[in-house]
Amino acid sequence: MEKRKLGWKELPDADSIEAGTSAEFKTGDWRSQRPVFHKENCIHCLTCWVVCPDAAIIVEDGKVTGYDYDHCKGCGICANECPVNKGKGKDDVSKRPIIMEDEKKFQK
């Protein structure tokens, strides 16, 4: 029998909960912006992966392949720290590998 996951209303008040529980909850659904990845502009330096506080950057075989939007909070740290965004993409948005866009654009 599968263990039932607690909803936020069922969590204990003023108490600590077991470690690692954020993996059990989709915490990215309240963001106002989301990073949109353009792999053709990425140099795969993995700076975004290192600085992401939510471990929401998906890397396969040493290359960024996308985002885990179930956990990405849309903070924009990845876009702010990207060396391509700071360099040649600074003045030319079309060259940026990570572009922050309004979440409303993606809602149905």
Secondary structure, 3 states (H helix, E strand, C coil): CCCCCCCHHHCCCCCCCCCCHHHHCCCCCCCCEEEEECHHHCCCCCHHHHHCCCCCEEEECCEEEEECCCCCCCCCHHHHHCHHHHCCCCCCHHHCCEEEEEHHHHCC
